[in-house]
Amino acid sequence: MFDMTTDTRSALLEQLGLTENDSTYSLDLLAEGQSRWLKDLKVNLKNVLQSEHLSEKETALLALCVAANGRNEVLKRYFAELARAREATAGEIAEAVACASLLAANNVTYRFRHFAKKEKYDQSPMRIKMNIMMKPVMGKEFFELLSLAISAVNGCEMCVTAHEKSLLDLGCDEARIWDSVRLAGVITSLSKVMY
């Protein structure tokens, strides 16, 4: 008997360069329950990796950054390889991973400042080295897109607001910003079942 859900799981695994042996418990549960979410997830992934406003290399690097933020080894490997195939340099790939790490620190501290609402914390120096933000290998605008996407995933309102303003000041189109955030949402969603 043909099982569309199991077939979709297999197609998703194949799309990620994986075999049936690489299936996760979550994917197996979705397939066993014949969840339509598997098909939606597969379509969502395909759609966000083909943006009108981001290059193929940029979508792969954004996805890698989000996978690194989510500590998902399977997706990090896949998106690093996809980025290489889309002509990303070793420096750009490293910077996507580094951005996730830097934003983890920034999002925690800025969220705390926002939640605490105390002048003392707002005036206290961060004392976190962030040289990577000054002259990013991939350019300031794209680094800001990565930063915005990770800040959205990590739920830092202050950081989202600051990075969006910076992007708009740099002349970035809102459609480009939206595609970056949509991609971050889908990769975060995929990460929940590929763990």
N, C-alpha and C positions, 0 to 999 in steps of 0.2 A: 504494500500500500504506500502511495506517495504522500509524504508528509511535508507540506509547504514550509512549516516552521523549522524543521530540521534542515531542510534544504537552504533556507535563508541563513540559519546559523552557519552552515558550511560555507556559504557564499561570503558572509561577513568575515569569517576566519581567513578565507582565501584572499579577500581584499586586503587584509592586514598582513599577508604573507605567512600565515600560520596554518597548521594542520589540525585535523580533528583531535589529535593528542594534546594540542595546546588549548583546547576548549576549557573554559572556566566553569566552576560550579554554578555561578550565576547564569551564564549562557545556557548551560544544560537545563537549569530550572525553567528558564524562559521557553526553551524548545519543548520540554516535557509538558508544560502548561499551554502550549500552542499560543503563546502570547504574540499578538500582532505588533507589539513594541519592537520585536526583532527586525521586522521589515522596515518600520518607521526609522529605527536607528541606522540601519544600513543606508536608507535613502537620505537621511539627514547628514550622515557623514559624507556621502558623495556630493551632496549639494553645497556644503560649506567649504569643501576642498576645491570647488570650481566657482570662484567669485568673479564678478564683473569688476570689482574695485580693488582686488588684491591679486598680485601675481601668484603663479603656482608655487614659486619658491617661498613667497611670503606666507601663504597658507600653511605650507609644511613647517616653516619655522615657528609660526604662531602655535600650531598644533603641538609641536615639540615642547615649546615653553609651557603650555598648559599641562601636558603630560608630565613634565618635570615637576611642575608645581603640585600635581596630584600624586607624585612619587610612584607613577605607574611604569614599571620597567618594560613591560611588553610594548606599551604605546610609545615610550621613549625610543626604544630600538627601532620600531617601525617608522616613526616620524623623522628620526635622524637619517635613516636610510632614504626615505622619501625626499628629504631636504637635499641630501647628496645627489640623488638622481635628478633633482631640479636645479642643480648647479650651485647650491649653497657651499660656501667655503667652510673650512674647519673653524675659522675664527667666528663666522656667523652662527654656526651650530653651537659652539661653546658659549657665545654671547646669549643665545636663546635660553640655554640652561642657567647661565649666570643671572639673567634677568629674573627668572623664577625665584632663585635663591635670594637675591637682593630685595625683591618685592615682598618676600616673606617677612623679612626684618622690618621694612618700612610699613607694611600694612598692619603689623602688630602694634608698632609704636604709635602710628598715627590714629589707628582705631582707639587706642587707649586714651590719647589726648582728646579725641572727639567725645568719647564716653565720659571721661572725668570732668571735662569742661572747667579746668582750673588754669588760671594764668601762669602759675608756677611751672606746670608741665609744658605749657605752650612756649614759655621763654627758655626752658632748659635746652641746652644743645643736644643734638642727636648723638654726636660722636660715633657715627657709623660711616666708615669710608665708602664713598660711592663714585670713585673715579670713572667707573664704567659708564656712568650717565653723562659725563662731560663730553667724551668723544667716542661714541659707540661705533664699532666696526660697521654696523649695518645702517648707520645714519640716525640722526636725532629723531626724525619723524617716525621711523619704523620702531625704534626703541621705545618711543612714547606709546605707540600702538600696543606693543607687547605689555608695557607697564600698565596701561589702562585695562587690557583684557585680564591680566592677573589680579589687578585690584578689584575688578568686578567679581571675579571668581571668589576672591578672599573676603569680599564684603566690606571693603574700606571706603566709606562714603567720601571722606576727605581726599583720599588718593584718586578716586574716580573723577571727582570734580576737578582736581588740580591737573590731572593728565588730560582730561578732555579739553580743558581751557588751553593747555599748552599745545595740544594738537590743532585746535582751531586757530590759535595764534600763528602756528607754523603753516597755515593754509590747507590743512587736511580737510577733505570733504567729509561731511557727516555720514554719507553712505559707506565710506571706507571704515569709519569708526564703527558703525553698526555691524558691518560684516565681520569685523574683528571680534566684537562682543558675542555675536551669534555663534561664530566658530568656537570661541572659548566655552560657551554653554554646551554645545554639542560634544566637544571633546571631554568635558567634565562628565557629561552624561554617559558617554561611552566608557570612560574610566571606571564608572561604578559597576559595570558588568564585565570588565576585562581585568579584574583584580583577583 
